[in-house]
Protein backbone atom coordinates (compact mmCIF):
# COMPACT_ATOMS: atom_id res chain seq x y z
CA UNK A 1 0.00 0.00 0.00
CA UNK A 2 1.12 3.58 -0.58
CA UNK A 3 0.90 6.38 1.96
CA UNK A 4 -2.70 7.15 1.02
CA UNK A 5 -3.89 3.63 1.65
CA UNK A 6 -4.28 2.72 -2.02
CA UNK A 7 -2.63 -0.36 -3.60
CA UNK A 8 0.76 0.26 -5.20
CA UNK A 9 1.07 -0.04 -8.96
CA UNK A 10 2.76 -3.43 -8.62
CA UNK A 11 -0.10 -4.68 -6.45
CA UNK A 12 -2.68 -3.28 -8.85
CA UNK A 13 -0.98 -4.98 -11.80
CA UNK A 14 -0.74 -8.26 -9.97
CA UNK A 15 -4.47 -8.19 -9.26
CA UNK A 16 -5.25 -7.08 -12.83
CA UNK A 17 -3.26 -9.94 -14.34
CA UNK A 18 -5.62 -12.30 -12.59
CA UNK A 19 -8.48 -10.86 -14.66
CA UNK A 20 -6.86 -11.74 -18.02
CA UNK A 21 -6.87 -14.90 -20.02
CA UNK A 22 -3.97 -17.03 -18.79
CA UNK A 23 -2.00 -16.73 -22.04
CA UNK A 24 -2.30 -12.92 -21.98
CA UNK A 25 -1.32 -12.77 -18.30
CA UNK A 26 1.70 -14.98 -18.97
CA UNK A 27 2.97 -12.74 -21.80
CA UNK A 28 2.42 -9.57 -19.78
CA UNK A 29 4.20 -11.04 -16.78
CA UNK A 30 7.18 -11.98 -18.99
CA UNK A 31 7.36 -8.47 -20.47
CA UNK A 32 7.09 -6.85 -17.04
CA UNK A 33 9.89 -9.09 -15.82
CA UNK A 34 12.25 -7.83 -18.53
CA UNK A 35 11.95 -10.64 -21.07
CA UNK A 36 11.60 -10.13 -24.82
CA UNK A 37 8.21 -11.09 -26.21
CA UNK A 38 8.28 -13.39 -29.23
CA UNK A 39 6.56 -12.50 -32.49
CA UNK A 40 3.82 -15.02 -31.70
CA UNK A 41 3.27 -13.49 -28.25
CA UNK A 42 3.12 -9.99 -29.74
CA UNK A 43 0.68 -11.12 -32.42
CA UNK A 44 -1.63 -12.65 -29.79
CA UNK A 45 -1.54 -9.45 -27.72
CA UNK A 46 -2.54 -7.40 -30.77
CA UNK A 47 -5.84 -9.28 -30.69
CA UNK A 48 -6.55 -8.40 -27.04
CA UNK A 49 -9.96 -6.82 -26.44
CA UNK A 50 -12.18 -6.08 -23.46
CA UNK A 51 -10.56 -6.73 -20.09
CA UNK A 52 -7.46 -8.18 -21.76
CA UNK A 53 -6.93 -4.89 -23.60
CA UNK A 54 -7.42 -2.82 -20.43
CA UNK A 55 -4.81 -4.83 -18.57
CA UNK A 56 -2.48 -4.76 -21.59
CA UNK A 57 -2.64 -0.95 -21.56
CA UNK A 58 -2.08 -0.90 -17.78
CA UNK A 59 1.01 -3.08 -18.17
CA UNK A 60 2.35 -0.88 -20.96
CA UNK A 61 1.77 2.22 -18.86
CA UNK A 62 3.69 0.63 -15.98
CA UNK A 63 6.62 -0.14 -18.28
CA UNK A 64 6.51 3.39 -19.65
CA UNK A 65 6.78 4.76 -16.12
CA UNK A 66 9.67 2.41 -15.39
CA UNK A 67 11.57 3.14 -18.61
CA UNK A 68 11.09 6.89 -19.17
CA UNK A 69 9.24 8.30 -16.17
CA UNK A 70 6.32 10.74 -16.19
CA UNK A 71 7.65 13.49 -18.46
CA UNK A 72 5.91 13.73 -21.85
CA UNK A 73 7.93 15.49 -24.52
CA UNK A 74 7.15 17.41 -27.70
CA UNK A 75 9.17 19.29 -30.31
CA UNK A 76 8.41 22.64 -31.94
CA UNK A 77 8.82 21.88 -35.63
CA UNK A 78 7.56 22.53 -39.14
CA UNK A 79 6.95 20.12 -41.99
CA UNK A 80 8.16 21.14 -45.45
CA UNK A 81 6.81 18.72 -48.06
CA UNK A 82 8.43 20.55 -50.96
CA UNK A 83 6.91 18.58 -53.86
CA UNK A 84 4.03 16.18 -54.35
CA UNK A 85 5.27 14.95 -57.74
CA UNK A 86 6.43 11.35 -57.54
CA UNK A 87 7.53 8.56 -59.84
CA UNK A 88 6.05 5.95 -57.46
CA UNK A 89 2.38 5.00 -57.20
CA UNK A 90 1.86 3.65 -53.71
CA UNK A 91 -1.65 2.43 -53.00
CA UNK A 92 -1.83 4.14 -49.62
CA UNK A 93 -0.62 7.58 -50.79
CA UNK A 94 -3.10 10.29 -51.69
CA UNK A 95 -0.41 12.98 -51.54
CA UNK A 96 1.57 12.21 -54.70
CA UNK A 97 0.77 13.40 -58.23
CA UNK A 98 2.04 12.42 -61.65
CA UNK A 99 4.29 15.07 -63.22
CA UNK A 100 1.62 15.64 -65.90
CA UNK A 101 -1.07 16.23 -63.29
CA UNK A 102 -2.36 19.78 -63.02
CA UNK A 103 -2.01 19.61 -59.22
CA UNK A 104 1.71 18.87 -59.15
CA UNK A 105 3.76 21.48 -57.26
CA UNK A 106 7.41 22.10 -56.39
CA UNK A 107 8.55 24.72 -53.91
CA UNK A 108 11.59 26.72 -55.10
CA UNK A 109 14.68 27.28 -52.99
CA UNK A 110 13.72 30.69 -51.69
CA UNK A 111 10.31 29.44 -50.48
CA UNK A 112 11.80 26.39 -48.74
CA UNK A 113 14.36 28.58 -46.97
CA UNK A 114 11.70 31.20 -46.17
CA UNK A 115 9.59 28.54 -44.46
CA UNK A 116 12.57 27.36 -42.44
CA UNK A 117 13.38 30.93 -41.36
CA UNK A 118 9.77 31.64 -40.44
CA UNK A 119 9.66 28.46 -38.36
CA UNK A 120 12.84 29.49 -36.51
CA UNK A 121 11.36 32.91 -35.75
CA UNK A 122 8.28 31.16 -34.32
CA UNK A 123 10.41 29.09 -31.97
CA UNK A 124 10.83 25.92 -34.03
CA UNK A 125 14.06 23.98 -33.62
CA UNK A 126 13.38 21.45 -36.39
CA UNK A 127 12.18 21.31 -39.97
CA UNK A 128 11.05 17.92 -41.24
CA UNK A 129 11.80 17.79 -44.96
CA UNK A 130 10.22 15.01 -47.03
CA UNK A 131 8.55 14.93 -50.43
CA UNK A 132 7.72 12.93 -53.51
CA UNK A 133 10.35 11.59 -55.91
CA UNK A 134 10.18 13.90 -58.94
CA UNK A 135 11.25 12.55 -62.34
CA UNK A 136 14.69 13.55 -63.67
CA UNK A 137 15.58 14.99 -60.30
CA UNK A 138 19.15 16.29 -59.90
CA UNK A 139 20.84 13.62 -57.82
CA UNK A 140 22.39 16.06 -55.36
CA UNK A 141 19.20 18.04 -54.85
CA UNK A 142 18.61 16.81 -51.28
CA UNK A 143 22.19 17.61 -50.29
CA UNK A 144 22.01 21.09 -51.72
CA UNK A 145 18.59 21.70 -50.19
CA UNK A 146 19.88 20.71 -46.76
CA UNK A 147 22.89 23.01 -47.16
CA UNK A 148 20.64 25.90 -48.21
CA UNK A 149 18.56 25.53 -45.03
CA UNK A 150 21.46 25.12 -42.62
CA UNK A 151 23.35 28.03 -44.20
CA UNK A 152 20.35 30.35 -43.89
CA UNK A 153 19.28 29.10 -40.45
CA UNK A 154 22.42 27.71 -38.75
CA UNK A 155 20.69 26.55 -35.57
CA UNK A 156 17.91 24.64 -37.31
CA UNK A 157 17.89 20.84 -37.12
CA UNK A 158 17.10 19.33 -40.52
CA UNK A 159 15.20 16.09 -39.97
CA UNK A 160 15.05 15.11 -43.57
CA UNK A 161 14.92 12.58 -46.38
CA UNK A 162 13.42 9.16 -45.90
CA UNK A 163 15.26 5.95 -46.85
CA UNK A 164 13.28 5.96 -50.11
CA UNK A 165 14.55 9.47 -50.87
CA UNK A 166 18.13 8.63 -49.91
CA UNK A 167 18.09 5.60 -52.21
CA UNK A 168 16.60 7.67 -55.04
CA UNK A 169 19.10 10.48 -54.57
CA UNK A 170 22.05 8.07 -54.52
CA UNK A 171 20.86 6.41 -57.71
CA UNK A 172 20.28 9.73 -59.45
CA UNK A 173 23.74 10.90 -58.36
CA UNK A 174 25.37 7.59 -59.36
CA UNK A 175 27.02 7.10 -55.96
CA UNK A 176 26.75 4.60 -53.12
CA UNK A 177 24.25 4.99 -50.29
CA UNK A 178 27.15 5.62 -47.90
CA UNK A 179 28.61 8.39 -50.10
CA UNK A 180 25.22 10.03 -50.34
CA UNK A 181 24.62 9.89 -46.60
CA UNK A 182 28.08 11.28 -45.90
CA UNK A 183 27.31 14.18 -48.25
CA UNK A 184 24.01 14.79 -46.45
CA UNK A 185 25.79 14.80 -43.11
CA UNK A 186 28.40 17.24 -44.38
CA UNK A 187 25.58 19.50 -45.63
CA UNK A 188 24.09 19.56 -42.14
CA UNK A 189 21.35 16.93 -42.01
CA UNK A 190 20.74 16.14 -38.35
CA UNK A 191 18.63 12.99 -38.59
CA UNK A 192 16.58 10.92 -41.05
CA UNK A 193 12.89 10.06 -40.73
CA UNK A 194 12.55 6.29 -40.55
CA UNK A 195 9.54 6.42 -42.83
CA UNK A 196 9.03 4.40 -46.05
CA UNK A 197 8.76 1.48 -43.61
CA UNK A 198 5.01 0.78 -43.78
CA UNK A 199 5.16 -2.95 -42.91
CA UNK A 200 8.63 -4.43 -43.30
CA UNK A 201 7.48 -7.48 -45.24
CA UNK A 202 8.30 -7.63 -48.96
CA UNK A 203 5.27 -9.71 -49.99
CA UNK A 204 2.91 -7.25 -48.34
CA UNK A 205 4.81 -4.25 -49.73
CA UNK A 206 4.52 -5.65 -53.23
CA UNK A 207 0.77 -5.79 -52.70
CA UNK A 208 0.22 -2.23 -51.46
CA UNK A 209 3.16 -0.40 -53.04
CA UNK A 210 4.80 -2.27 -55.93
CA UNK A 211 8.14 -0.69 -56.83
CA UNK A 212 8.62 0.70 -53.32
CA UNK A 213 11.96 0.35 -51.53
CA UNK A 214 12.60 -3.26 -50.47
CA UNK A 215 13.07 -4.29 -46.84
CA UNK A 216 16.77 -5.05 -47.37
CA UNK A 217 17.29 -1.63 -48.98
CA UNK A 218 15.43 0.14 -46.17
CA UNK A 219 17.62 -1.62 -43.64
CA UNK A 220 20.77 -0.79 -45.60
CA UNK A 221 19.96 2.93 -45.61
CA UNK A 222 19.08 2.98 -41.91
CA UNK A 223 22.10 0.94 -40.81
CA UNK A 224 24.45 2.99 -43.00
CA UNK A 225 23.02 6.23 -41.61
CA UNK A 226 23.74 5.00 -38.10
CA UNK A 227 27.26 3.96 -39.07
CA UNK A 228 28.09 7.41 -40.44
CA UNK A 229 26.65 9.09 -37.35
CA UNK A 230 23.17 10.11 -38.51
CA UNK A 231 20.39 9.03 -36.11
CA UNK A 232 16.97 8.03 -37.43
CA UNK A 233 13.44 7.54 -36.23
CA UNK A 234 11.42 4.38 -36.93
CA UNK A 235 7.79 3.90 -37.95
CA UNK A 236 5.07 1.46 -38.88
CA UNK A 237 1.93 2.14 -40.94
CA UNK A 238 -0.84 -0.20 -39.83
CA UNK A 239 -4.56 -0.78 -40.18
CA UNK A 240 -4.83 -1.68 -43.89
CA UNK A 241 -4.23 -5.28 -45.06
CA UNK A 242 -1.49 -6.46 -42.71
CA UNK A 243 -1.95 -9.24 -40.15
CA UNK A 244 -1.24 -9.12 -36.42
CA UNK A 245 1.71 -11.44 -37.02
CA UNK A 246 3.19 -9.04 -39.60
CA UNK A 247 2.85 -6.14 -37.15
CA UNK A 248 4.64 -8.11 -34.44
CA UNK A 249 7.38 -9.25 -36.85
CA UNK A 250 7.91 -5.60 -37.83
CA UNK A 251 8.41 -4.67 -34.17
CA UNK A 252 10.82 -7.53 -33.61
CA UNK A 253 12.85 -6.48 -36.67
CA UNK A 254 13.14 -2.92 -35.33
CA UNK A 255 14.11 -4.22 -31.91
CA UNK A 256 16.92 -6.29 -33.42
CA UNK A 257 18.02 -3.38 -35.61
CA UNK A 258 18.27 -1.05 -32.63
CA UNK A 259 20.28 -3.54 -30.63
CA UNK A 260 22.70 -3.82 -33.54
CA UNK A 261 23.19 -0.08 -34.21
CA UNK A 262 21.67 1.95 -31.36
CA UNK A 263 20.82 4.78 -33.75
CA UNK A 264 17.00 4.93 -33.48
CA UNK A 265 15.65 7.85 -31.43
CA UNK A 266 11.94 6.99 -31.38
CA UNK A 267 9.21 4.69 -32.67
CA UNK A 268 6.10 6.22 -34.25
CA UNK A 269 3.07 4.04 -35.09
CA UNK A 270 1.16 5.65 -37.97
CA UNK A 271 -2.48 4.67 -38.40
CA UNK A 272 -3.55 4.16 -42.04
CA UNK A 273 -5.75 7.07 -43.17
CA UNK A 274 -8.08 5.44 -45.65
CA UNK A 275 -10.62 7.88 -47.08
CA UNK A 276 -8.57 9.26 -49.98
CA UNK A 277 -5.99 6.47 -50.23
CA UNK A 278 -6.19 5.02 -53.78
CA UNK A 279 -6.06 1.39 -52.68
CA UNK A 280 -9.19 1.98 -50.57
CA UNK A 281 -11.06 4.72 -52.42
CA UNK A 282 -10.46 3.21 -55.88
CA UNK A 283 -10.43 -0.44 -54.79
CA UNK A 284 -6.93 -1.03 -56.17
CA UNK A 285 -6.26 -3.63 -53.46
CA UNK A 286 -8.77 -6.13 -52.15
CA UNK A 287 -9.63 -6.35 -48.49
CA UNK A 288 -8.31 -2.96 -47.38
CA UNK A 289 -9.63 -1.93 -43.97
CA UNK A 290 -10.91 1.57 -43.25
CA UNK A 291 -8.00 2.19 -40.94
CA UNK A 292 -7.50 0.65 -37.49
CA UNK A 293 -10.25 0.65 -34.87
CA UNK A 294 -9.82 2.56 -31.65
CA UNK A 295 -9.08 -0.68 -29.78
CA UNK A 296 -6.50 -1.66 -32.42
CA UNK A 297 -4.75 1.71 -31.98
CA UNK A 298 -4.55 1.27 -28.21
CA UNK A 299 -3.24 -2.28 -28.70
CA UNK A 300 -0.61 -1.05 -31.16
CA UNK A 301 0.83 1.40 -28.64
CA UNK A 302 0.67 -1.00 -25.73
CA UNK A 303 2.29 -3.90 -27.61
CA UNK A 304 4.92 -1.53 -29.01
CA UNK A 305 5.92 -0.49 -25.48
CA UNK A 306 6.09 -4.13 -24.38
CA UNK A 307 8.05 -5.37 -27.40
CA UNK A 308 10.47 -2.52 -28.19
CA UNK A 309 10.42 -0.19 -25.17
CA UNK A 310 13.65 -1.50 -23.67
CA UNK A 311 15.45 -0.97 -27.00
CA UNK A 312 13.62 2.16 -28.21
CA UNK A 313 12.24 3.90 -25.11
CA UNK A 314 10.57 6.85 -26.87
CA UNK A 315 7.11 6.02 -28.23
CA UNK A 316 5.41 8.88 -30.07
CA UNK A 317 1.71 9.50 -30.66
CA UNK A 318 0.56 10.90 -34.01
CA UNK A 319 -2.13 13.49 -33.29
CA UNK A 320 -2.48 14.28 -36.98
CA UNK A 321 -3.55 10.67 -37.64
CA UNK A 322 -5.72 10.11 -34.57
CA UNK A 323 -6.74 13.51 -33.25
CA UNK A 324 -5.52 15.06 -30.02
CA UNK A 325 -8.05 13.37 -27.71
CA UNK A 326 -7.12 9.83 -28.71
CA UNK A 327 -3.46 10.83 -28.78
CA UNK A 328 -3.85 12.07 -25.21
CA UNK A 329 -5.45 8.76 -24.20
CA UNK A 330 -2.48 6.86 -25.64
CA UNK A 331 -0.27 8.47 -23.01
CA UNK A 332 -1.89 5.90 -20.68
CA UNK A 333 -1.11 3.02 -23.06
CA UNK A 334 2.66 3.28 -23.25
CA UNK A 335 3.38 6.52 -25.15
CA UNK A 336 5.66 9.24 -23.77
CA UNK A 337 5.99 11.74 -26.64
CA UNK A 338 3.35 13.98 -28.25
CA UNK A 339 5.22 14.58 -31.49
CA UNK A 340 5.53 18.07 -32.92
CA UNK A 341 3.60 21.23 -33.65
CA UNK A 342 4.07 20.50 -37.40
CA UNK A 343 2.75 23.94 -38.55
CA UNK A 344 2.28 22.49 -42.05
CA UNK A 345 1.17 18.92 -42.66
CA UNK A 346 0.42 17.71 -46.17
CA UNK A 347 0.72 13.94 -46.46
CA UNK A 348 -1.92 12.89 -43.91
CA UNK A 349 -4.09 15.86 -44.87
CA UNK A 350 -4.11 14.72 -48.51
CA UNK A 351 -5.17 11.24 -47.39
CA UNK A 352 -8.21 12.66 -45.61
CA UNK A 353 -7.01 13.20 -42.03
CA UNK A 354 -9.21 15.88 -40.50
CA UNK A 355 -7.24 16.91 -37.43
CA UNK A 356 -5.64 20.10 -38.69
CA UNK A 357 -2.13 21.19 -39.52
CA UNK A 358 -1.01 22.84 -36.31
CA UNK A 359 -1.17 22.26 -32.55
CA UNK A 360 0.38 25.12 -30.60
CA UNK A 361 2.93 24.40 -27.85
CA UNK A 362 0.61 25.70 -25.12
CA UNK A 363 -2.14 23.33 -26.28
CA UNK A 364 0.27 20.39 -26.27
CA UNK A 365 1.27 21.27 -22.70
CA UNK A 366 -2.38 21.50 -21.64
CA UNK A 367 -3.17 18.08 -23.12
CA UNK A 368 -0.16 16.55 -21.39
CA UNK A 369 -1.05 18.09 -18.01
CA UNK A 370 -4.67 17.00 -18.33
CA UNK A 371 -3.36 13.44 -18.73
CA UNK A 372 -1.60 13.80 -15.37
CA UNK A 373 1.89 14.08 -16.83
CA UNK A 374 4.67 16.69 -16.93
CA UNK A 375 5.24 18.46 -20.29
CA UNK A 376 8.70 19.17 -21.65
CA UNK A 377 9.99 20.64 -24.89
CA UNK A 378 12.72 18.51 -26.46
CA UNK A 379 15.15 18.59 -29.33
CA UNK A 380 14.74 16.26 -32.30
CA UNK A 381 17.11 13.75 -30.71
CA UNK A 382 15.40 13.91 -27.29
CA UNK A 383 17.57 16.34 -25.43
CA UNK A 384 15.38 18.23 -22.96
CA UNK A 385 15.20 21.98 -23.63
CA UNK A 386 12.60 23.00 -21.01
CA UNK A 387 10.51 21.15 -18.42
CA UNK A 388 7.25 22.92 -17.60
CA UNK A 389 6.24 22.25 -14.02
CA UNK A 390 3.98 25.27 -14.51
CA UNK A 391 2.92 27.28 -17.54
CA UNK A 392 5.41 30.04 -18.45
CA UNK A 393 4.43 33.65 -17.84
CA UNK A 394 5.15 34.56 -21.47
CA UNK A 395 3.54 32.54 -24.27
CA UNK A 396 5.67 30.92 -26.94
CA UNK A 397 5.75 32.83 -30.26
CA UNK A 398 3.69 30.11 -31.92
CA UNK A 399 1.04 30.39 -29.17
CA UNK A 400 0.35 33.98 -30.20
CA UNK A 401 -0.67 33.06 -33.76
CA UNK A 402 -4.45 33.19 -34.04
CA UNK A 403 -6.53 31.14 -36.48
CA UNK A 404 -6.68 33.93 -39.07
CA UNK A 405 -2.95 34.62 -38.96
CA UNK A 406 -2.24 30.89 -39.22
CA UNK A 407 -3.76 30.94 -42.71
CA UNK A 408 -0.53 32.46 -43.96
CA UNK A 409 1.17 29.10 -43.45
CA UNK A 410 -0.95 27.73 -46.28
CA UNK A 411 -2.45 24.27 -46.62
CA UNK A 412 -1.91 21.37 -48.96
CA UNK A 413 -5.24 22.01 -50.67
CA UNK A 414 -4.22 25.62 -51.30
CA UNK A 415 -0.75 24.67 -52.48
CA UNK A 416 -1.89 22.30 -55.24
CA UNK A 417 -3.95 25.14 -56.77
CA UNK A 418 -1.18 27.75 -56.83
CA UNK A 419 0.22 28.54 -60.27
CA UNK A 420 3.33 30.10 -58.71
CA UNK A 421 4.60 26.67 -57.68
CA UNK A 422 3.32 24.57 -60.57
CA UNK A 423 5.61 21.65 -61.40
CA UNK A 424 7.20 21.55 -64.85
CA UNK A 425 9.10 18.55 -66.15
CA UNK A 426 12.19 20.16 -67.69
CA UNK A 427 15.06 19.45 -65.31
CA UNK A 428 18.85 19.20 -65.45
CA UNK A 429 20.86 15.98 -65.41
CA UNK A 430 20.86 14.12 -62.10
CA UNK A 431 24.40 12.76 -61.85
CA UNK A 432 26.54 15.89 -61.90
CA UNK A 433 27.83 16.65 -58.42
CA UNK A 434 27.93 20.40 -57.67
CA UNK A 435 31.28 22.12 -57.36
CA UNK A 436 32.14 23.58 -53.96
CA UNK A 437 30.13 26.72 -53.36
CA UNK A 438 28.02 26.26 -56.50
CA UNK A 439 24.55 25.01 -55.57
CA UNK A 440 22.46 22.75 -57.75
CA UNK A 441 19.51 24.70 -59.15
CA UNK A 442 16.64 24.25 -56.74
CA UNK A 443 14.17 26.14 -58.87
CA UNK A 444 14.05 23.30 -61.38
CA UNK A 445 10.31 22.98 -61.22
CA UNK A 446 9.09 26.53 -61.14
CA UNK A 447 7.71 28.15 -64.26
DAJO-V922096 format. One record per run of one state. SS is the DSSP state (alpha for helix, beta for strand, coil for the rest). FROM is the first residue (numbers start at 1). TO is the last residue. If there is no record, write none. Layout:
# DAJO-V922096
ss->SS from->FROM to->TO
ss->SS from->FROM to->TO
This chain:
# DAJO-V922096
ss->coil from->1 to->8
ss->alpha from->9 to->17
ss->coil from->18 to->21
ss->alpha from->22 to->32
ss->coil from->33 to->38
ss->alpha from->39 to->46
ss->coil from->47 to->50
ss->alpha from->51 to->68
ss->coil from->69 to->70
ss->beta from->71 to->75
ss->coil from->76 to->76
ss->beta from->77 to->80
ss->coil from->81 to->82
ss->beta from->83 to->83
ss->coil from->84 to->84
ss->beta from->85 to->85
ss->coil from->86 to->96
ss->beta from->97 to->97
ss->coil from->98 to->104
ss->beta from->105 to->106
ss->coil from->107 to->108
ss->alpha from->109 to->121
ss->coil from->122 to->125
ss->beta from->126 to->129
ss->coil from->130 to->140
ss->alpha from->141 to->152
ss->coil from->153 to->156
ss->beta from->157 to->160
ss->coil from->161 to->162
ss->alpha from->163 to->173
ss->coil from->174 to->176
ss->alpha from->177 to->187
ss->coil from->188 to->188
ss->beta from->189 to->192
ss->coil from->193 to->201
ss->alpha from->202 to->208
ss->coil from->209 to->214
ss->alpha from->215 to->227
ss->coil from->228 to->230
ss->beta from->231 to->238
ss->coil from->239 to->243
ss->alpha from->244 to->261
ss->coil from->262 to->263
ss->beta from->264 to->271
ss->coil from->272 to->277
ss->alpha from->278 to->281
ss->coil from->282 to->293
ss->alpha from->294 to->308
ss->coil from->309 to->314
ss->beta from->315 to->316
ss->coil from->317 to->318
ss->alpha from->319 to->322
ss->coil from->323 to->323
ss->alpha from->324 to->332
ss->coil from->333 to->336
ss->beta from->337 to->340
ss->coil from->341 to->346
ss->alpha from->347 to->351
ss->coil from->352 to->360
ss->alpha from->361 to->370
ss->coil from->371 to->373
ss->beta from->374 to->378
ss->coil from->379 to->383
ss->beta from->384 to->388
ss->coil from->389 to->396
ss->alpha from->397 to->400
ss->coil from->401 to->402
ss->alpha from->403 to->409
ss->coil from->410 to->411
ss->alpha from->412 to->415
ss->coil from->416 to->418
ss->alpha from->419 to->421
ss->beta from->422 to->422
ss->coil from->423 to->447
